[in-house]
Structure formats: structure tokens, C-alpha cells
Amino acid sequence: MTALSPPMPLHQQLLTAAKGNRLWLAAYAALLVIPWALIYSRSLADGCLVLICLLWLSQSAAKKQWGWLKDPLVATGLCAWLWLLAVVSPLAADRMDSFSIALPWIRYIIFYAALRYWVLTSKESLFFLGQMLAAMLAFIAADTLWQYVHDVSLTGKLRAENGRLTGPFDNVKVGIFAAKMLIPAMGLCFFIALMKRSRPWIAGGFGLLVIVMTTIMLSGERTAFCSAFLSLLAAALCLAYFEPAFRKFCSITSLLLVVVVGYLLLTQPWVQVRAGEFYLTLQNFGASDYGQLYKAGYLLGMENPLTGTGLKGFRALCPELIAQGKIISCNLHPHNAYLEWFSEAGIVGLLLFLAMLYTMARLCVQTFKEQHGMYRLLPAFALACLISNFFPFMPTQSFFSNWPAILLWFCVSVSLASLNMLERSAK
């Protein structure tokens, strides 16, 4: 009897599948670099994203395949881009600043299309990416937890003066980075575990989830923790309600997270301090910095309801509201994506933004309805990713600044592209 050859390692499967397709291999390599580049070099991350876009456009032109332009998210994104270019920027408070942001913004839409229709269309490419993201999150958690104990991370970064953690980053954004990356990583890792029917994989997924959530909570980033917890809870409830087979899995996961959160809240003074500050912010939200920024975003939107102030217009006009006595503090943006679109792109821009969100949510919900059993896990986590990034009452980074935008579109695009496995299996 001929002995069966051992299964080919995943990275070799990828190289074999990519043989003769150097453009795809270059794009996939650039995709793998982006999460690490977001830690160490913003310009490298943006360069990799632009490279993927250029390679995708080159591929589309060479094969004369432009059907991806009919994708609902791409179509609405193009409309939003044209609105920013043709209407908002010419009437902006600072036209050159607005044009400088609006013109290259289309790269995020092209990046989504590249991942959805080219870079992440195979099971192997998604599985390898999921494993890489899990390894990266484990590294970040170890580095950040070491900093929590010793005030200096394994990579030599000092804890911030205000007590918040930085991990391997140069400033306090490890929590939001881990919170956003966690959702697509966990979706892929748990799906891999169920596909392999591997208890070690499932246990490893549980362990990573708990460690990363602990890291986010100890980082001191309240919004990051709340967004991650809320989105994971939404995925668990969705799966438990529609799939009885998942109820034990979801119950154990939810209980484990609640126990960890309760333990940290009872035993860690730093967590108690941040929780107290969070409570005071909610109790006096209108007078808080966030409340003042929300109010400024609304007022500037109402003063320019059709076209808004233009991109970067908030930072230019917000000080005038202080001078008029309408608010008492300002910042570079409203810290809320919906108010940022309203104040800087007007009601039309806001409606186009809502249309983009609708197309993404509709895709997740439709895919969830079409699948059964374990195959509902990926659309549930994709929907959780949307909640994590677009929950309307959550303070956010700027939608138009490149670091947070790259992070957002990477996570959303990977989550939506993961549905490719389900669509192919359904055919």
C-alpha cells in the first residue's frame, strides 16, 4: 500500500496556487505587511494599500474585467467620492485641504474591491491571513501586558505619562488597534477551528480572545473595550438565537469574558480609575469634551446643511463656535463618524455614508440567512466588525485620516472578503 503524503503546509499551498500570478502574490504580500506597518510605519501601511489598489486596477485592465464596479458598496463609495470632489471641496472652507483629502480617498473603496474580488478569494489566503493576525495579536498582548506590569514594554516603549498603555506603538492606540483587529481575526480563527474540528484550535481561540480583551481593558482605552465587547456580544447573541448548536459555545465564551471583566474591575485600581472616569463622562456628557465636539459637529452641519464645511473644515471653523460662546472646547474632528460626515460633507454626504453602511450590513445579513450551522459564524463576525467600527454613539477617530482609515478598511474588507468561502461553497 502506498503511503499517503503528508498535507502540504499552508504557506506552500499559497505559493503553489500563486504560481504564475506574480501580481496576486505581490498584492497578498503587501496585505500581510499592512497590519505590522500600522504598528511601526504609517507611510509604509499607506504605500502597501496603494500598491494593492494599483495592482488590482492593472489586473482589471489587463483582463478587461470591471464587473466589480457594480458592487453596491463600490458604487455608493464612488458616488460619495464624486460628491466630495465635485461639490463639497469646491465650496469648502479650505478648498485645497479638502481636495487633498478627497482626491485620494477613493483608494479605500478600490482596496475593498481588490480584497473582495481578487486577493482574498481562496480559502488558503484567508486561513493564512487569520493565522498571521492571531500571531500578531498574541505578540501585541504579550508586549502590552509586560508594559502594564513593568512600565516598559518588551519592545522598549514606556508607559504613557497619563497611565495608559502603548504596547509596541509610539502613542496610546494599542487598545483601538487590538479591538478592531480582534473581530476579523477571531472570526477566521474560530471558523478554521470548526473546519478542522480541532479542540486545540478552539482552545487557542478562547485563550487568545481572553488575553486580547484583557489587554484592551488594561490599556485604558474605554471606547476600544466597549466596542469590542459589544460587537462580540452581538455576534454571540446572533449565533445563539438562530443556531442552537452554538448556544453552549456562545454561553461559555460570554461567561468567560464577563468573569474576566469582573475580576479586573474588582482587583485592578487602574481599571477602576478608568471606569470611574467613563461613568463621569456619561453622567455629564453634554459638558464633556466629547459632548462639546458632538455639539460642534451638529452646529457646523446645521450651518452648512447641504455641502458641509469641506474636509478638514471642522478644525478650521470650530474655534469660531468658541468665540461665539456656543461651545467651550474644540479638536480636529467631531470624534463621531456620522457627525463628521454631516459637518464636513453635508446631509447628502451623510446619506451616502449611510448607504455604504447599508450595503455592507445587507451583505452580512443576507449571507447569514443563506447559511446554516457553522457557516453562519463568518457573517456573524462580519456584522460584529461593522458594529465595532460604526456603532453610532461611540467616539471614533477621524474617518478621513489615513491611519484610522487604513485600520478600519482593512478590518472591514477582510471581514467581508471572508464571506467568499461561503459564497463559493454554496454554488
C-alpha positions in Angstrom: 0.0 0.0 0.0 1.4 3.4 -1.0 1.8 5.7 2.0 -0.2 8.9 1.8 2.0 12.0 1.6 1.7 14.5 4.5 -0.5 17.5 3.8 1.3 20.5 2.3 1.9 23.4 4.7 -0.4 26.3 4.2 2.3 28.7 3.0 3.4 26.2 0.4 -0.2 25.8 -0.7 -0.4 29.6 -1.2 2.8 29.7 -3.2 1.7 26.8 -5.4 -1.7 28.4 -6.0 0.0 31.7 -6.8 2.5 30.2 -9.3 2.5 32.2 -12.5 0.5 35.1 -10.9 3.1 37.5 -9.6 0.7 40.4 -9.4 -1.5 38.5 -6.9 1.5 37.3 -4.9 2.8 40.9 -4.6 -0.7 42.1 -3.6 -1.1 39.4 -1.0 2.4 40.1 0.4 1.5 43.8 0.7 -1.7 42.9 2.5 0.2 40.8 5.1 2.5 43.8 5.7 -0.2 46.3 6.4 -1.1 45.3 10.0 2.5 45.3 11.0 3.2 48.6 9.2 0.3 50.2 11.1 2.3 49.5 14.2 5.7 50.8 13.0 5.2 53.0 9.9 2.0 54.7 8.8 3.6 55.7 5.4 4.5 52.0 4.7 1.0 50.9 5.5 -0.5 53.5 3.1 2.1 52.6 0.5 1.1 48.9 0.7 -2.5 49.8 0.4 -1.9 52.0 -2.7 0.2 49.2 -4.2 -2.7 46.7 -3.8 -5.0 49.2 -5.5 -2.6 49.8 -8.4 -2.1 46.1 -8.9 -5.8 45.5 -8.8 -6.5 48.2 -11.4 -3.7 46.8 -13.6 -5.2 43.3 -13.3 -8.7 44.5 -14.1 -7.4 46.5 -17.2 -5.3 43.6 -18.4 -8.2 41.2 -18.3 -10.9 43.8 -19.1 -12.9 42.7 -16.0 -14.7 45.7 -14.4 -17.7 43.9 -13.1 -16.6 44.8 -9.5 -17.7 48.3 -10.2 -21.3 47.1 -9.9 -20.7 46.0 -6.3 -23.2 48.1 -4.2 -20.5 49.3 -1.8 -18.2 50.2 -4.7 -21.0 52.1 -6.5 -22.1 54.0 -3.4 -18.5 54.7 -2.5 -17.8 56.1 -5.9 -20.9 58.4 -5.6 -19.6 59.6 -2.2 -16.2 60.2 -3.7 -17.6 62.2 -6.6 -19.7 64.2 -4.2 -16.6 65.1 -2.1 -14.7 66.1 -5.2 -17.3 67.8 -7.3 -19.4 69.6 -4.7 -18.0 69.6 -1.2 -14.4 70.5 -1.9 -15.1 73.4 -4.3 -17.3 75.0 -1.6 -15.1 74.1 1.3 -13.8 76.4 4.0 -10.3 75.5 2.8 -10.6 74.1 -0.8 -7.0 72.9 -1.1 -7.1 71.0 2.2 -10.4 69.4 1.2 -9.2 68.4 -2.3 -6.0 66.9 -0.8 -8.1 64.6 1.4 -11.0 63.9 -1.0 -8.9 63.0 -4.1 -7.0 60.0 -2.7 -10.0 58.8 -0.6 -11.1 56.5 -3.4 -8.2 54.2 -2.6 -10.1 52.7 0.3 -13.0 51.7 -2.0 -10.6 50.2 -4.5 -8.8 48.4 -1.7 -12.1 46.8 -0.5 -12.8 45.6 -4.1 -9.3 44.2 -4.5 -9.6 42.1 -1.4 -13.2 41.0 -2.0 -12.8 40.1 -5.7 -9.1 39.2 -6.1 -6.7 39.0 -3.1 -8.8 37.0 -0.7 -10.9 34.8 -2.9 -9.3 31.4 -1.7 -9.7 29.5 1.5 -5.9 29.3 1.8 -5.3 33.0 1.5 -7.9 33.7 4.2 -6.7 30.9 6.5 -3.1 32.1 6.4 -4.1 35.7 7.0 -6.2 34.6 10.0 -3.2 32.7 11.5 -0.9 35.7 10.9 -3.4 38.1 12.6 -3.7 35.8 15.6 0.1 35.6 15.9 0.3 39.4 15.7 -2.4 39.9 18.4 -0.6 37.4 20.7 2.6 39.4 20.2 0.9 42.7 20.9 -0.8 41.3 24.0 2.4 40.0 25.4 4.2 43.2 24.8 1.5 45.4 26.3 0.8 43.2 29.4 4.6 43.3 30.1 4.4 47.0 30.0 1.4 47.0 32.4 3.5 45.1 35.0 6.9 46.7 34.4 6.0 50.2 32.9 8.1 49.4 29.9 7.1 47.0 27.0 9.2 44.2 25.7 9.9 46.4 22.6 11.2 49.1 24.9 8.3 51.5 24.8 7.5 53.4 28.1 4.0 53.7 29.6 2.3 57.0 28.8 2.5 59.7 31.4 -1.3 59.6 31.9 -1.0 55.9 32.8 -2.4 54.5 29.5 -0.5 51.7 27.8 1.1 51.9 24.4 2.5 48.4 23.8 4.7 48.4 20.7 3.2 51.7 19.4 4.6 55.2 19.8 1.4 56.5 21.4 -1.8 55.3 23.1 -3.6 53.4 20.4 -2.8 49.8 21.2 -6.4 49.3 22.5 -8.2 50.5 19.5 -5.9 48.7 17.2 -6.3 45.4 19.0 -10.1 45.9 19.4 -10.6 46.4 15.6 -8.2 43.6 14.5 -9.7 41.1 17.1 -13.0 40.7 15.3 -11.9 39.6 11.9 -9.1 37.6 13.4 -11.4 35.7 15.8 -14.0 35.1 13.0 -11.3 33.5 10.8 -9.6 31.6 13.7 -12.9 30.1 15.1 -14.0 29.2 11.6 -10.7 27.4 11.0 -11.0 25.6 14.3 -14.5 24.3 13.3 -13.4 23.4 9.8 -10.5 21.4 11.3 -12.7 20.0 14.1 -9.7 20.8 16.3 -10.1 21.2 20.0 -6.6 22.7 20.4 -7.5 25.3 17.8 -10.8 26.1 19.7 -8.9 26.3 23.0 -6.3 28.5 21.4 -9.0 30.8 20.1 -10.6 31.1 23.5 -7.3 31.8 25.1 -6.4 34.5 22.6 -9.8 36.1 22.9 -9.5 36.4 26.7 -5.9 37.6 26.6 -6.6 40.3 24.0 -9.7 41.5 25.7 -7.7 41.7 29.0 -5.1 43.7 27.2 -7.6 46.1 25.7 -9.2 46.7 29.2 -5.9 47.2 30.9 -4.8 49.6 28.1 -7.2 52.2 29.5 -9.0 52.8 26.2 -12.6 52.7 27.2 -14.1 53.1 23.8 -12.0 50.3 22.4 -13.0 47.9 25.1 -16.7 48.8 24.9 -16.8 48.5 21.1 -15.0 45.1 21.2 -17.2 43.8 24.0 -20.4 45.0 22.4 -19.6 43.6 18.9 -18.6 40.2 20.3 -21.8 40.1 22.4 -23.8 40.9 19.3 -22.1 38.0 17.4 -22.7 35.6 20.3 -26.4 36.6 20.6 -27.0 36.3 16.9 -25.4 32.8 16.7 -27.1 31.6 19.9 -30.5 32.7 18.8 -30.5 31.3 15.3 -28.3 28.3 15.8 -29.0 26.1 18.9 -25.8 24.2 18.3 -23.8 27.4 19.1 -25.5 28.1 22.4 -23.0 26.2 24.5 -20.1 27.8 22.6 -21.5 31.3 22.9 -22.5 30.9 26.6 -19.1 29.7 27.6 -17.4 32.5 25.7 -19.7 35.2 27.1 -19.4 33.9 30.7 -15.7 33.7 30.4 -15.5 37.3 29.2 -17.8 38.5 32.0 -15.8 36.7 34.6 -12.5 38.2 33.3 -14.0 41.7 33.2 -15.4 41.4 36.7 -12.2 40.2 38.1 -10.2 43.0 36.5 -12.7 45.6 37.7 -12.5 44.3 41.3 -8.8 43.8 41.5 -7.1 46.4 39.3 -7.0 50.0 40.6 -6.1 51.3 37.2 -9.2 49.7 35.6 -11.3 51.2 38.5 -10.0 54.7 37.8 -10.8 54.4 34.1 -14.2 53.0 34.8 -14.9 55.9 37.1 -13.8 58.4 34.5 -16.0 56.7 32.0 -19.0 56.9 34.3 -18.5 60.6 35.0 -18.2 61.3 31.2 -21.5 59.6 30.6 -23.1 61.3 33.6 -22.1 64.7 32.3 -21.8 64.0 28.6 -23.0 67.4 27.4 -20.3 69.3 29.3 -17.6 66.7 28.5 -15.0 67.2 25.7 -16.9 64.6 23.6 -20.2 66.2 24.2 -18.8 69.6 23.1 -17.3 68.1 20.0 -20.6 66.4 19.1 -22.4 69.7 19.6 -19.9 71.4 17.4 -20.3 68.9 14.7 -24.1 69.3 14.8 -23.9 73.1 14.7 -21.5 73.2 11.8 -23.6 70.8 9.9 -26.7 72.8 10.5 -24.9 76.0 9.4 -23.9 74.3 6.1 -26.6 71.6 5.7 -26.2 70.8 2.1 -22.4 70.6 1.4 -20.9 70.9 4.9 -17.7 72.8 5.7 -15.5 70.6 3.5 -13.0 68.1 4.6 -10.8 69.5 7.4 -13.4 72.2 7.6 -14.3 71.3 11.2 -10.9 72.1 12.5 -10.9 75.5 10.7 -14.4 76.6 11.8 -14.8 75.1 15.3 -12.8 77.9 17.0 -15.4 80.3 15.7 -18.1 78.5 17.7 -16.0 79.0 20.9 -15.7 82.7 20.0 -19.5 82.9 19.7 -19.9 81.2 23.1 -21.7 78.2 21.7 -19.1 75.6 22.9 -16.1 75.6 25.2 -13.6 73.3 23.6 -12.5 72.1 20.1 -10.5 69.4 18.4 -9.5 68.4 14.9 -12.7 66.5 14.2 -16.0 65.7 15.9 -14.9 62.2 17.1 -18.0 60.6 15.6 -18.1 59.3 12.0 -21.8 60.3 11.4 -21.3 63.9 12.7 -18.0 64.1 10.8 -19.8 63.3 7.5 -22.6 65.7 8.3 -20.4 68.6 9.4 -17.9 68.2 6.6 -19.9 66.7 3.7 -23.4 67.9 4.5 -26.7 65.9 4.6 -26.0 64.4 1.1 -22.6 63.2 2.3 -24.2 61.7 5.4 -26.8 59.9 3.4 -24.2 58.4 1.1 -22.2 57.3 4.1 -25.4 55.6 5.5 -25.9 54.0 2.1 -22.4 52.5 2.3 -23.2 51.1 5.7 -26.5 49.7 4.5 -24.8 47.8 1.6 -22.3 46.2 4.0 -24.9 45.3 6.6 -27.3 43.9 3.9 -24.5 41.7 2.6 -23.8 40.3 6.1 -27.5 39.7 6.9 -28.3 38.1 3.5 -25.3 35.8 3.8 -26.2 34.9 7.4 -29.7 34.0 6.2 -28.4 31.8 3.4 -26.1 29.8 5.5 -26.7 27.2 8.3 -24.7 25.8 11.2 -21.0 26.7 11.4 -21.2 28.6 8.1 -23.1 31.3 9.9 -20.1 32.1 12.0 -18.3 34.3 9.4 -21.3 36.6 8.5 -22.0 36.9 12.3 -18.4 38.1 12.9 -18.6 40.3 9.8 -21.7 42.0 11.2 -19.8 42.3 14.5 -17.0 44.1 12.7 -19.4 46.6 11.3 -20.8 47.2 14.9 -17.3 47.6 16.2 -16.4 50.2 13.6 -19.7 52.0 13.1 -21.7 51.9 16.3 -23.3 55.4 16.1 -23.0 56.5 19.8 -19.3 55.6 20.0 -16.5 58.2 19.9 -14.3 57.5 16.9 -11.1 58.6 15.2 -11.4 60.6 12.0 -12.9 58.8 9.1 -10.6 60.7 6.7 -7.3 60.4 8.5 -5.1 57.8 6.9 -4.0 55.7 10.0 -7.5 55.1 11.4 -9.0 54.8 7.9 -6.5 52.1 6.8 -7.2 50.2 10.1 -11.0 50.5 9.5 -11.0 49.5 5.9 -8.5 46.7 6.4 -10.7 45.1 9.1 -14.0 45.7 7.3 -12.6 44.5 3.9 -11.1 41.3 5.4 -14.4 40.5 7.2 -16.5 41.0 4.1 -14.0 39.1 1.9 -14.1 36.2 4.3 -17.7 35.6 3.1 -16.1 34.4 -0.2 -15.6 31.0 1.2 -19.3 30.7 1.9 -20.4 32.0 -1.4 -18.2 29.6 -3.3 -19.3 26.6 -1.2 -23.0 27.5 -1.8 -22.6 27.3 -5.6 
